[in-house]
Amino acid sequence: MPVITLAGERLIAQKQAAGEPLTIDAFVLANVPWLDPAAPIDRHEGLPEDSRQVFSGGVTQVGYVNPNLVVYSLSLDSTQGDFAFNWIGLVSRTNDNAVVAIAHVPLQQKRKTQGSVTGNNITRNFMLEFSGAQSLTDISVSADTWQIDFTARLLGIDERERLSNQDLYGPAAFIQNGFKLVKSGSRYELQPGVGYVGGVRIEQTEPLFITVPQAPASVWVDAALVGDVSGVEARFEVIVADQIEGGPDAHGVRHYVAKLADIAQDGGVTDRRTTSAAAIQAALEAHQATPDPHPQYLRQTQYSDLKSGRKNLLINPFCAVWQTGPQVLAPIQGTYLADGWKLHRLSEFNGQFNAHLLDDKIGLALTCTATASSRALVSVAQFVEATTLQPLTYLNKTDKVSLVFKIRFSANYRGKLALAAHNHDTSILLGWKAVEVAGDASFPYQEAEIAFEFGDWHLDPKRTGAGLIVSVHFEDASDYGFSAAINHQLRLHALQLEQGHRSTDFELISLHEALAQCQRYYRALTIPYLQGWTTDKERFTVGSLWYPTMRVSPAVSLLDLSYDGGDWAQAEGISDKNCYITMQPNGSGHTAIRHGRAILDARF
């Protein structure tokens, strides 16, 4: 390891005795044959003979790490070389080329740039540690981070840990009997143990005897974090004084103080320490007294009301992705609304309504803003894709699957609505049921359900848009139509689609659980027989996915593509918030895409 030579030691002592600055101003690099870098260095060693020296130059940069540790740096750019070295010396030219310190290293190469061959840049740091090093060398610049890697970052980590300790233990706290002052005969001693002062963890492993010149007196502890090359070290000093203050010292090191005890005129000791248990209890009481100690979390009263209306995954759970979106004013047919609902039908409707989230951010509210005068059909729907339902089927057997679609709703008016289930791609009606709406100003809860059956022929993945549509249709007292008056409102609070002939009770799950379910989902992408002539590897769009606009653009992975003709070896999914799928062939010519699968990932 590097050493300060005997000559360097004498020079340091001479300068300290004379009160003169120590100037170290040069590096020497040498290539010494048969040098063992692992062997101890002879402190009598001086400069190698001139024929072995490969470089001699000034110090590039100096800095101090702490009052007792300074660093000298040498930087060689790619204009210098070529040579190899295994000996590094730190030299004071102003003091008869005295070698102050030496390091033996494995053989290292320094190359310069020559023509098209790029050379290398190297930096070598030499650190000297002795009492009063910063003052003696007259170095006033802190070591730059390029001199000691990550110094600033490590100091930041140390400071964050100190602050965390201070948040937990307060200005000072001591564990059990740590640093407790007791009288032992005619002497005073501090008990061993651990304490935290200003967040600095200090530890005394053995009893420490304290000299008290006279009573009465107070005993304090002064703690500080003092840095060195490898990090920081907690150091403390016990001081007998009436009063001491913390803060930065002349070297910029910040000190933190705490009173340990008071000694009375008769020699009696009063313990002034704050124990860790007391500090934690005080912090806990303050925490509990705070009206909202964790504002980042929902309060219990909020959480009990904030529920998702989705019991299971038969209704696609990805709806939660956009349920925090804005209200939709005067939506048109095909608009995606809140909580996964889509405005499915808007036929001959001459009124107007707005769609928005309920106050607790779960569910859909439809508010009439202009009365409709003609009979019309208005419905909102949820799409259930084939891949979601296929695990329930009987694999093309003749048996059918029984499902129940159920909603919880409320309204401030009286009228009708209907529940329906359709096959998505063929619009075959699978079930229909009309329901009375018995609402008033208090928005009483109502539930309605419809049971229906379907078979595998509804779920052929080779058909575009295979799946089910479950929908809610709004009626007036006589026929189809959304003929409610202005400010009439219908609220859809919850829905579930489950297997069986009869529904079970709503089993609400938390919003957080719903959000966790919604971030990644799979859907089959059925691409019809589209074909096109491509030249120069031209991209062309072959299909887009039917799904609601999402808050974030999903990543798309295309799998199991089937195609005919051409040189097809590459597929690329390009997505925006409507997720159009674009294909990329490798060559020109006739290419036909048949079908494939896609995975959409919208985690955030």
Secondary structure by P-SEA (a helix, b strand, c coil): cccccaaaaaaaaaaaaacbbbbbcbbbbbbbccccccccccccccccccccccccccccbbbbccccbbbbbbbbccccccccccbbbbbcccccccccbbbbbcbbbbbcccccbbbbbbbbbbbbbccccccccccccccccccccaaaaaaaaaaaaaaaaaaacccccccccccbbbbcccbbbbbbbbbbcccbbbbbccbbbbbbccccbbbbbbbbbbbcccbbbbbbbbbbccccccccccccbbbbbbbcccccccbbbbbccccaaaaaaaaaaaaaaccccccccccaaaaaacccccccccccccccccccccccccccccccccccccccccccccccbbbbbcccccbbbbbbcbbbccbbbbbcccccccccccccccccccbbbbbbbbbbbcccccccccccccccccccccbbbbbbbbccccbbbbbbbccccccccccccccccbbbbbbbbbbcccccccccccccccccccccccccccccccccccaaaaaaacccbbbbbbbcbbbbbbccbbbbbccccccccccbbbbbbbcccccccccccbbbbbbcccbbbbbbbccccbbbbccbbbbbbbcc
